[in-house]
Amino acid sequence: MRTRVDDYFNRNNKSKYGNGNMVVKTIFMLSIYFIPLITITTGIVASPLLLFVLYIISGLGMAGIGMGVMHDAIHGSYSKNRTVNKYVGYTMNLIGANASVWKIQHNVLHHTYTNIDDVDDDINAPIFLRFSPHAKRYWLHRFQYIYMDFLRLIYHFMDYCERFCKNKSL
């Protein structure tokens, strides 16, 4: 498979590494993550609705950092330079996770045992979520498409509220 992937990039004269667009995306994602959080923590915004909107925007930045920046860096495809990949991969730590743990969990465990039940943690889920057709099916899974986005939104909102409260008490 590696040979086929290398052939694809060679045939199409494309680099396996990020380019200027990747740098722009990184700056953008970091900005939409940090600017709302900085705005919130300064206390200049009092409107609950505006605070909620800022949390949502920051959550989009968090997702963008996770899926579109650090993922590529930790896979070693952000840059030809390993040091750049290493430090850009640390953006995972900025969003509350750990780049070193993720590197092992994702690059080793997930990619070695992709979609194998009880081994690939990316598909092992709490009882109310089902990511694999081989996982036991419960009656509430038929509504997963409805409640999953709501649960994700609530999770991120609570996470930001917890961080905000911790910052206010300092």
BELRA-V945033 format. One record per residue. N is the residue number from 1. RES is the residue in one small letter. D_FIRST is the distance of its C-alpha to the first C-alpha in Angstrom with 2 decimals. Layout:
BEGIN
N RES D_FIRST
N RES D_FIRST
END
This chain:
BEGIN
1 m 0.00
2 r 3.80
3 t 5.32
4 r 5.09
5 v 6.26
6 d 8.61
7 d 9.76
8 y 10.65
9 f 12.70
10 n 14.23
11 r 15.19
12 n 16.76
13 n 18.31
14 k 17.31
15 s 17.17
16 k 14.63
17 y 17.90
18 g 20.79
19 n 23.76
20 g 27.40
21 n 26.70
22 m 24.98
23 v 28.16
24 v 30.34
25 k 28.45
26 t 28.87
27 i 32.57
28 f 33.03
29 m 31.46
30 l 33.40
31 s 36.50
32 i 36.37
33 y 35.87
34 f 38.60
35 i 41.23
36 p 42.07
37 l 42.18
38 i 44.46
39 t 46.59
40 i 46.93
41 t 47.82
42 t 50.48
43 g 52.42
44 i 53.21
45 v 51.86
46 a 54.05
47 s 53.09
48 p 51.10
49 l 49.43
50 l 48.37
51 l 47.16
52 f 45.06
53 v 43.57
54 l 42.83
55 y 41.05
56 i 38.92
57 i 38.05
58 s 37.23
59 g 35.04
60 l 33.04
61 g 32.69
62 m 31.60
63 a 28.86
64 g 27.80
65 i 27.72
66 g 25.68
67 m 23.11
68 g 23.17
69 v 24.13
70 m 23.68
71 h 20.33
72 d 18.80
73 a 20.97
74 i 20.12
75 h 16.37
76 g 17.47
77 s 16.79
78 y 20.45
79 s 21.54
80 k 20.73
81 n 23.60
82 r 22.83
83 t 26.44
84 v 26.20
85 n 23.15
86 k 25.16
87 y 28.28
88 v 26.83
89 g 25.03
90 y 28.59
91 t 29.36
92 m 28.17
93 n 31.40
94 l 33.42
95 i 32.65
96 g 33.72
97 a 30.65
98 n 29.42
99 a 26.47
100 s 26.27
101 v 26.35
102 w 23.83
103 k 21.39
104 i 21.63
105 q 21.84
106 h 18.96
107 n 16.47
108 v 17.25
109 l 18.74
110 h 17.13
111 h 13.48
112 t 14.05
113 y 16.06
114 t 15.02
115 n 17.78
116 i 19.34
117 d 23.08
118 d 25.26
119 v 22.49
120 d 20.64
121 d 23.50
122 d 22.05
123 i 23.12
124 n 26.20
125 a 29.08
126 p 32.89
127 i 34.69
128 f 35.34
129 l 31.66
130 r 29.12
131 f 25.42
132 s 24.17
133 p 25.57
134 h 25.88
135 a 28.15
136 k 31.84
137 r 33.31
138 y 36.61
139 w 38.98
140 l 38.40
141 h 34.69
142 r 35.81
143 f 37.14
144 q 34.15
145 y 33.38
146 i 36.92
147 y 37.29
148 m 33.86
149 d 34.36
150 f 37.91
151 l 36.91
152 r 34.36
153 l 37.09
154 i 39.66
155 y 37.43
156 h 36.83
157 f 40.48
158 m 41.71
159 d 39.43
160 y 40.85
161 c 44.37
162 e 44.04
163 r 42.89
164 f 45.67
165 c 48.29
166 k 47.25
167 n 47.55
168 k 50.96
169 s 52.36
170 l 51.64
END
